[in-house]
Amino acid sequence: NSPFYNNRKMIIGIRPENIMVADEKDAIMSVKCLLVEPQGSHQVIIFKINDKIAKLVISGETKIKSGDTFYMNFKQEKILFFDYESHEEI
């Protein structure tokens, strides 16, 4: 139990390019794709986490369609922490 986290309410932030589609065994969570926005060499996948809209950026070759459930993971070293009250980065 780090004093950094101890009873502290925080918001975490992860940029879309730091979220990755993963195999089920390596995944942190599964989500349902709401919309796919093709962008040429990449695509933006829109999904919900706890009623909040989120996005991830993946290769245009990855096959995910609207309505698909997929697994994801993220680069843990890229997580940003924000104070819940002030919204300032910790």
DSSP file (Angstrom, degrees, kcal/mol; ACC not computed):
  #  RESIDUE AA STRUCTURE BP1 BP2  ACC     N-H-->O    O-->H-N    N-H-->O    O-->H-N    TCO  KAPPA ALPHA  PHI   PSI    X-CA   Y-CA   Z-CA
    1    1 A N              0   0    0      0, 0.0     5,-0.0     0, 0.0     0, 0.0   0.000 360.0 360.0 360.0 103.2    0.0    0.0    0.0
    2    2 A S    >>  -     0   0    0      1,-0.1     4,-1.6     2,-0.0     3,-1.1  -0.564 360.0-131.7 -77.3 139.3    1.8    3.1   -1.2
    3    3 A P  T 34 S+     0   0    0      0, 0.0    -1,-0.1     0, 0.0     5,-0.0   0.768 105.8  70.3 -60.0 -23.6    1.0    6.4    0.5
    4    4 A F  T 34 S+     0   0    0      1,-0.2    -2,-0.0     3,-0.0     0, 0.0   0.886 112.1  26.5 -58.9 -40.1    0.5    7.8   -3.0
    5    5 A Y  T X4 S+     0   0    0     -3,-1.1     3,-2.1     2,-0.1    -1,-0.2   0.656  87.1 127.1 -96.9 -19.4   -2.7    5.8   -3.4
    6    6 A N  T 3< S-     0   0    0     -4,-1.6     3,-0.1     1,-0.3     0, 0.0  -0.184  96.7 -31.1 -55.7 110.3   -3.8    5.4    0.2
    7    7 A N  T 3  S+     0   0    0      1,-0.2     2,-0.5    -2,-0.1    -1,-0.3   0.734 101.5 139.2  54.3  27.9   -7.4    6.6    0.5
    8    8 A R    <   -     0   0    0     -3,-2.1     2,-0.5    76,-0.0    -1,-0.2  -0.899  49.8-138.9-106.7 125.5   -6.9    9.1   -2.3
    9    9 A K        +     0   0    0     -2,-0.5    75,-1.7    -3,-0.1     2,-0.3  -0.716  35.9 169.8 -83.2 124.8   -9.6    9.6   -4.9
   10   10 A M  E     -A   83   0A   0     -2,-0.5     2,-0.4    73,-0.2    73,-0.2  -0.875  34.1-135.3-134.1 163.0   -8.0    9.9   -8.3
   11   11 A I  E     -A   82   0A   0     71,-2.5    71,-2.8    -2,-0.3     2,-0.4  -0.962  23.3-149.1-112.4 135.8   -8.9   10.0  -12.0
   12   12 A I  E     -A   81   0A   0     -2,-0.4     2,-0.4    69,-0.2    69,-0.2  -0.848  10.2-164.0-105.8 148.3   -6.7    8.0  -14.3
   13   13 A G  E     -A   80   0A   0     67,-2.8    67,-3.0    -2,-0.4     2,-0.4  -0.991   9.9-179.9-131.3 138.9   -6.0    9.0  -17.9
   14   14 A I        -     0   0    0     -2,-0.4    65,-0.1    65,-0.2     5,-0.1  -0.985  28.6-125.7-137.4 124.1   -4.7    6.9  -20.8
   15   15 A R    >   -     0   0    0     -2,-0.4     3,-2.4    63,-0.4     4,-0.2  -0.396  27.3-115.0 -68.3 146.6   -4.1    8.4  -24.3
   16   16 A P  G >  S+     0   0    0      0, 0.0     3,-1.4     0, 0.0    41,-1.3   0.814 114.2  58.3 -53.4 -35.3   -5.9    6.4  -27.1
   17   17 A E  G 3  S+     0   0    0      1,-0.3    39,-0.1    39,-0.2    -2,-0.1   0.592 100.5  58.5 -74.1  -8.2   -2.6    5.4  -28.7
   18   18 A N  G <  S+     0   0    0     -3,-2.4    57,-2.2    60,-0.1     2,-0.4   0.312  88.0  87.5-102.1   7.1   -1.5    3.7  -25.4
   19   19 A I  E <   -C   74   0B   0     -3,-1.4     2,-0.4    55,-0.2    38,-0.3  -0.893  63.1-167.0-103.5 136.8   -4.5    1.3  -25.4
   20   20 A M  E     -C   73   0B   0     53,-3.3    53,-2.6    -2,-0.4     2,-0.3  -0.944  26.6-115.7-128.9 145.0   -4.0   -1.9  -27.3
   21   21 A V  E     -C   72   0B   0     -2,-0.4    51,-0.3    51,-0.2     2,-0.3  -0.602  47.5-173.6 -69.7 137.7   -6.2   -4.7  -28.5
   22   22 A A        -     0   0    0     49,-2.2    49,-0.5    -2,-0.3     2,-0.1  -0.863  29.2 -97.7-134.1 163.5   -5.1   -7.9  -26.6
   23   23 A D    >>  -     0   0    0     -2,-0.3     3,-1.1     1,-0.1     4,-0.7  -0.471  46.4-107.0 -72.2 156.2   -5.6  -11.6  -26.3
   24   24 A E  G >4 S+     0   0    0      1,-0.3     3,-0.9     2,-0.2    -1,-0.1   0.875 119.2  55.0 -54.8 -40.8   -8.1  -12.6  -23.6
   25   25 A K  G 34 S+     0   0    0      1,-0.2    -1,-0.3     3,-0.0    -3,-0.0   0.759 114.8  39.2 -67.6 -24.5   -5.2  -14.0  -21.4
   26   26 A D  G <4 S+     0   0    0     -3,-1.1    -1,-0.2    47,-0.0    -2,-0.2   0.389  94.8 115.3-102.4   1.3   -3.3  -10.7  -21.5
   27   27 A A    <<  -     0   0    0     -3,-0.9    46,-0.2    -4,-0.7     3,-0.1  -0.382  50.2-162.5 -82.2 149.8   -6.4   -8.4  -21.2
   28   28 A I  S    S-     0   0    0     44,-2.9     2,-0.3     1,-0.4    45,-0.2   0.742  79.1 -14.0 -90.3 -33.4   -7.3   -6.0  -18.5
   29   29 A M  E     -D   72   0B   0     43,-1.4    43,-2.4     2,-0.0     2,-0.4  -0.983  59.3-123.2-159.8 165.4  -10.9   -5.8  -19.6
   30   30 A S  E     +D   71   0B   0     -2,-0.3     2,-0.3    41,-0.2    41,-0.2  -0.928  30.0 179.2-114.9 146.9  -13.3   -6.5  -22.4
   31   31 A V  E     -D   70   0B   0     39,-2.6    39,-2.8    -2,-0.4     2,-0.5  -0.929  28.0-114.8-140.7 162.9  -15.4   -3.8  -24.0
   32   32 A K  E     -D   69   0B   0     16,-0.3    16,-0.6    -2,-0.3     2,-0.4  -0.887  30.3-123.5-103.7 130.0  -18.0   -3.6  -26.8
   33   33 A C  E     -E   47   0C   0     35,-3.6    34,-3.1    -2,-0.5    14,-0.2  -0.566  26.4-179.1 -71.9 125.6  -17.1   -1.5  -29.9
   34   34 A L  E     -     0   0C   0     12,-3.3     2,-0.3    -2,-0.4    13,-0.2   0.811  66.7  -2.5 -91.0 -37.2  -19.7    1.2  -30.5
   35   35 A L  E     -E   46   0C   0     11,-1.4    11,-2.9    31,-0.1     2,-0.5  -0.991  55.0-145.9-158.0 144.7  -18.2    2.7  -33.6
   36   36 A V  E     -E   45   0C   0     -2,-0.3     9,-0.2     9,-0.2    30,-0.1  -0.976  11.0-164.9-115.3 127.2  -15.2    2.4  -35.9
   37   37 A E  E     -E   44   0C   0      7,-2.9     7,-2.5    -2,-0.5     2,-0.1  -0.893  15.1-145.6-111.8  99.6  -13.8    5.5  -37.6
   38   38 A P  E     +E   43   0C   0      0, 0.0     5,-0.2     0, 0.0     3,-0.1  -0.425  20.9 176.7 -64.3 136.3  -11.4    4.5  -40.5
   39   39 A Q        -     0   0    0      3,-2.7     2,-0.9     1,-0.2     3,-0.4  -0.100  49.3-101.7-131.4  33.7   -8.5    7.0  -40.8
   40   40 A G  S    S+     0   0    0      1,-0.2    -1,-0.2    20,-0.1     0, 0.0  -0.732 109.9  19.6  84.5-108.8   -6.5    5.4  -43.6
   41   41 A S  S    S+     0   0    0     -2,-0.9    19,-2.6    -3,-0.1    20,-0.3   0.633 136.4  25.8 -74.2 -12.9   -3.5    3.6  -42.1
   42   42 A H  E     - F   0  59C   0     -3,-0.4    -3,-2.7    17,-0.3     2,-0.3  -0.871  69.7-142.8-138.9 173.4   -5.2    3.4  -38.7
   43   43 A Q  E     -EF  38  58C   0     15,-2.7    15,-2.6    -2,-0.3     2,-0.6  -0.986  13.5-130.7-139.7 150.9   -8.7    3.5  -37.2
   44   44 A V  E     -EF  37  57C   0     -7,-2.5    -7,-2.9    -2,-0.3     2,-0.5  -0.902  19.7-156.8-103.0 124.8  -10.3    4.9  -34.1
   45   45 A I  E     -EF  36  56C   0     11,-3.0    11,-1.8    -2,-0.6     2,-0.5  -0.895   5.8-156.4-103.1 126.1  -12.4    2.5  -32.1
   46   46 A I  E     +EF  35  55C   0    -11,-2.9   -12,-3.3    -2,-0.5   -11,-1.4  -0.889  25.6 150.7-106.7 132.1  -15.0    4.1  -29.8
   47   47 A F  E     -EF  33  54C   0      7,-2.5     7,-3.2    -2,-0.5     2,-0.4  -0.875  37.4-108.6-147.8 175.4  -16.3    2.2  -26.8
   48   48 A K  E     - F   0  53C   0    -16,-0.6     2,-0.4    -2,-0.3   -16,-0.3  -0.916  18.0-174.1-117.3 142.6  -17.7    2.8  -23.3
   49   49 A I  E >  S- F   0  52C   0      3,-2.6     3,-1.8    -2,-0.4   -18,-0.0  -0.977  82.7 -20.7-128.9 118.7  -16.2    2.3  -19.9
   50   50 A N  T 3  S-     0   0    0     -2,-0.4     3,-0.1     1,-0.3    -1,-0.1   0.909 128.1 -50.7  48.9  49.8  -18.6    2.9  -17.0
   51   51 A D  T 3  S+     0   0    0      1,-0.2     2,-0.4     0, 0.0    -1,-0.3   0.584 115.6 117.6  66.3  12.3  -20.9    5.0  -19.1
   52   52 A K  E <   -F   49   0C   0     -3,-1.8    -3,-2.6     0, 0.0     2,-0.3  -0.926  67.1-122.8-109.6 134.5  -18.0    7.2  -20.3
   53   53 A I  E     +F   48   0C   0     -2,-0.4     2,-0.3    -5,-0.2    -5,-0.2  -0.559  36.6 176.6 -73.8 135.7  -17.0    7.3  -24.0
   54   54 A A  E     -F   47   0C   0     -7,-3.2    -7,-2.5    -2,-0.3     2,-0.3  -0.920  13.1-151.5-136.4 162.3  -13.4    6.2  -24.7
   55   55 A K  E     -F   46   0C   0     -2,-0.3     2,-0.3    -9,-0.2    -9,-0.2  -0.951   6.6-168.7-134.8 152.8  -11.3    5.8  -27.8
   56   56 A L  E     -F   45   0C   0    -11,-1.8   -11,-3.0    -2,-0.3     2,-0.5  -0.988  17.4-137.4-137.6 151.1   -8.4    3.7  -28.9
   57   57 A V  E     +F   44   0C   0    -41,-1.3     2,-0.3    -2,-0.3   -13,-0.2  -0.927  32.1 165.7-110.0 124.8   -6.2    4.0  -32.0
   58   58 A I  E     -F   43   0C   0    -15,-2.6   -15,-2.7    -2,-0.5   -38,-0.0  -0.846  42.5 -73.4-133.5 169.5   -5.3    0.8  -33.8
   59   59 A S  E >   -F   42   0C   0     -2,-0.3     3,-1.2   -17,-0.2   -17,-0.3  -0.267  38.3-124.3 -58.9 145.6   -3.9   -0.3  -37.1
   60   60 A G  T 3  S+     0   0    0    -19,-2.6   -18,-0.2     1,-0.2    -1,-0.1   0.658 110.1  63.3 -65.9 -14.8   -6.2   -0.1  -40.1
   61   61 A E  T 3  S+     0   0    0    -20,-0.3    -1,-0.2     2,-0.1     2,-0.2   0.650  76.9 102.3 -85.0 -16.5   -5.5   -3.8  -40.6
   62   62 A T  S <  S-     0   0    0     -3,-1.2     2,-1.1     1,-0.1    -4,-0.1  -0.510  72.4-134.1 -70.9 133.0   -7.0   -4.9  -37.3
   63   63 A K        +     0   0    0     -2,-0.2     2,-0.4     2,-0.0    -1,-0.1  -0.732  46.9 140.5 -97.7  92.0  -10.5   -6.3  -37.8
   64   64 A I        -     0   0    0     -2,-1.1     2,-0.3     4,-0.0     6,-0.0  -0.999  27.1-167.8-127.5 133.8  -13.0   -4.9  -35.3
   65   65 A K    >   -     0   0    0     -2,-0.4     3,-2.3     1,-0.1   -32,-0.3  -0.816  37.6 -81.4-117.3 158.4  -16.5   -4.0  -36.3
   66   66 A S  T 3  S+     0   0    0     -2,-0.3   -32,-0.2     1,-0.3     3,-0.1  -0.354 120.1  26.9 -54.1 133.3  -19.2   -2.0  -34.5
   67   67 A G  T 3  S+     0   0    0    -34,-3.1    -1,-0.3     1,-0.3     2,-0.1   0.157  91.4 128.0  95.1 -17.7  -20.9   -4.3  -32.1
   68   68 A D    <   -     0   0    0     -3,-2.3   -35,-3.6   -36,-0.1     2,-0.5  -0.432  54.2-138.4 -70.0 144.1  -17.9   -6.6  -31.6
   69   69 A T  E     + D   0  32B   0    -37,-0.3     2,-0.3    -2,-0.1   -37,-0.2  -0.900  31.9 174.6 -97.4 133.3  -16.7   -7.3  -28.1
   70   70 A F  E     - D   0  31B   0    -39,-2.8   -39,-2.6    -2,-0.5     2,-0.3  -0.924  28.0-117.9-138.3 163.1  -12.9   -7.2  -27.8
   71   71 A Y  E     - D   0  30B   0    -49,-0.5   -49,-2.2    -2,-0.3     2,-0.3  -0.730  31.5-173.9-100.8 148.7  -10.2   -7.4  -25.2
   72   72 A M  E     -CD  21  29B   0    -43,-2.4   -44,-2.9    -2,-0.3   -43,-1.4  -0.965  15.5-179.4-143.7 161.4   -7.7   -4.7  -24.4
   73   73 A N  E     -C   20   0B   0    -53,-2.6   -53,-3.3    -2,-0.3     2,-0.3  -0.839  16.8-145.3-142.0 174.6   -4.7   -3.8  -22.4
   74   74 A F  E     -C   19   0B   0     -2,-0.3     2,-1.0   -55,-0.3   -55,-0.2  -0.982  30.3 -93.0-148.2 160.8   -2.6   -0.6  -22.0
   75   75 A K    >   -     0   0    0    -57,-2.2     3,-2.1    -2,-0.3     4,-0.2  -0.629  35.4-159.5 -75.2 105.1    0.9    0.6  -21.5
   76   76 A Q  G >  S+     0   0    0     -2,-1.0     3,-1.4     1,-0.3    -1,-0.2   0.797  87.4  61.1 -61.6 -30.1    1.0    0.9  -17.7
   77   77 A E  G 3  S+     0   0    0      1,-0.2    -1,-0.3    -3,-0.1    -2,-0.1   0.621 100.5  57.3 -71.5 -10.0    4.0    3.2  -17.8
   78   78 A K  G <  S+     0   0    0     -3,-2.1   -63,-0.4   -60,-0.1    -1,-0.2   0.366  76.4 122.8-100.5   3.3    1.9    5.7  -19.8
   79   79 A I    <   -     0   0    0     -3,-1.4     2,-0.4    -4,-0.2   -65,-0.2  -0.448  49.7-151.3 -67.3 135.9   -1.0    6.0  -17.2
   80   80 A L  E     -A   13   0A   0    -67,-3.0   -67,-2.8    -2,-0.1     2,-0.4  -0.904   4.4-151.6-107.7 138.8   -1.6    9.6  -16.0
   81   81 A F  E     -A   12   0A   0     -2,-0.4     9,-3.3   -69,-0.2     2,-0.4  -0.929  12.4-172.8-113.7 134.6   -3.0   10.3  -12.5
   82   82 A F  E     -AB  11  89A   0    -71,-2.8   -71,-2.5    -2,-0.4     7,-0.2  -0.962  31.5-108.0-126.7 142.7   -5.1   13.3  -11.7
   83   83 A D  E  >  -A   10   0A   0      5,-2.9     4,-1.9    -2,-0.4   -73,-0.2  -0.489  27.4-136.5 -64.3 133.9   -6.4   14.6   -8.4
   84   84 A Y  T  4 S+     0   0    0    -75,-1.7    -1,-0.1    -2,-0.2   -74,-0.1   0.859  98.5  39.3 -64.2 -36.9  -10.1   14.0   -8.3
   85   85 A E  T  4 S+     0   0    0    -76,-0.3    -1,-0.2     1,-0.1   -75,-0.1   0.944 128.6  26.1 -80.1 -50.9  -10.9   17.5   -6.9
   86   86 A S  T  4 S-     0   0    0      2,-0.1    -2,-0.2     1,-0.0    -1,-0.1   0.673  88.6-137.9 -90.3 -17.7   -8.5   19.8   -8.7
   87   87 A H     <  +     0   0    0     -4,-1.9     2,-0.3     1,-0.3    -3,-0.1   0.623  55.1 143.6  64.7  15.0   -8.1   17.7  -11.9
   88   88 A E        -     0   0    0      1,-0.1    -5,-2.9    -5,-0.1    -1,-0.3  -0.624  59.7-101.9 -83.3 144.0   -4.4   18.5  -11.7
   89   89 A E  B      B   82   0A   0     -2,-0.3    -7,-0.3    -7,-0.2    -1,-0.1  -0.403 360.0 360.0 -65.8 138.4   -1.9   15.9  -12.7
   90   90 A I              0   0    0     -9,-3.3    -8,-0.2    -2,-0.1    -1,-0.1   0.411 360.0 360.0 -92.5 360.0   -0.3   14.1   -9.8
